[in-house]
Amino acid sequence: MLPGNRLDAITARFALAEAELSANPDRNTFVKLSREYAELKPVVDAVKAYQQAQVDLGGVQALIDDPATDADMAKVARDEKNALEGRIATLENELRVALLPKDAADERDVILEVRAGTGGDEASLFAGDLFRMYERYAVLQGWKVEVISASEGSVGGYKEVVAAVRGRGVFAKLKFESGVHRVQRVPDTETSGRIHTSAATVAVLPEAGEVDVEINDADLRIDVFRASGAGGQHVNKTESAVRITHMPSGIVVGVQDERSQHKNKARAMELLRAKLYDMERTRLDNERAAERRGLVGSGDRSQRIRTYNYPQGRVTDHRINLTLHKLPQVLEGEALGEFVDALVAHHQAELLAADEPA
């Protein structure tokens, strides 16, 4: 049974957040309270359902124990008791999951980066395949994808593509995609039919706002220059491309896709905030690593996490030993959700196991 005092504390905190929101707080406080309210609302709803089921069970048990209850009514009550006990067990499990430590970034939009790794042109083509997979998955989720910058490969695909993905719960679903993705297939240019192996790296960064990351203008070096690549006469005449260097961290971001220098600077700042926020999250994660033994999603992007094998039509996620013989459906974004759901469930199971008393 779940501790009642903990459930009461959650309900009380939710009521307090609700009251504080209605008192017209300042912008920063409003943003923080809104996030807390959104996180607590489903938990409080589950708490109320759990507590009501327990009250109902008590009433049914009293009816069973009452010697004045006739046999037919007692039978109905026992059936109702069995149903309520099953419901309480289900609700209790759902609540245990809901009460697990939350990743504060789960509801955030993300910056998605896909980069070609080892494998030359094949790696660029594979990076393009991966990015299209995420685009299609995003459409199925009702999310919006907006390309921030892209560098195309010489034969197609991308050397690097960076995009913003916006919608409900984006980071919660995509955060386990960070890592090295490997592909095994026969290139179109391969006459002997030999299978080549190449790779692409995916990074999923929770988007950060000004509230989360304070950037001192004095710490920035901003360079403007003429954009290169496609764009006609415009790229030759206008210094619209922007490169921002954050000197304390050494992080450099550059955007040249927009015709306006102002828009490029705004996008570069958005990308810089996400990288600084991710750097701070990684630092905190490393500090807590000893307390989070074996959890999925440690953020180690050097680790090979998934292999896409074309000859066998299969995709294998090495972290959870899950193989799906659905390569086309995964790359279409349709079956990617099976990996996403399995990774989330595995992560929750690990957290529940760590939360169990010794």
C-alpha angles and dihedrals in degrees: 000000000000118000108263094209091059092050091048090050091053092049091048093049090050091052090049093050089049091052093046091050091055090054093072099245123193119279098265093046091046091054093050094045092047091054092047091048092050091049095047099043098077090041092052091047089053091047091053092048091048094049093046091051089053091051090050090049090053091053093049092047090052089053091051092049094048108101089208092066111106122232097256093050091046090054091051089048093051091051089049090049092054091050092048093048089053091048092048091051090051093046091047091054091047089050093050088056092045091051094053115115107281126227102235090216098054096104095044130109115246144224106228118203123187118183131180112243132182116347107065116228091000090058091053091050090049091049087055091050091051094048091050089049090056092044091054093045089050091053090053089052093049092247129142123235121201121182112227098182137348138186111196124217121245093250098029137289120067138296084198136351127182122191141169115234114198131186144084116325095348097151092045090061102035102038094093091056092079111111144060116319116198128203129199116194145123110264118229089242093054108103097180094056092241116162114239126203120213136158146213130198123228123198122186113194122185109238114248129207132207088267091061101041125036112201120193111219089216088064093059132087110195120195125185124199143156114287117244130216129030119004109098122229092343095073092052097052108034129065093216100136116099131203119186123194118196099208100198093055100026091231113152124194129179133187127182105154097101124073090224121078088208092056092046091052092049091051092046090052090050090053092046092052091052092050093048091047091049090048091054092046090051091050091052091045090054091050090053095041094107090056094047101055115181098354117157116245102037089162096243100148095182089073120097104237107171140019125205109202112192100184090056096034092230140127121204127194105205096198095065099019092240118154124186121189089211104098096150092047092048092051089048087057092241098106097029086091090067089063092042093051093045092051092048091048091048091049091051092048090052091050092048091050091050090049094054114106114255 
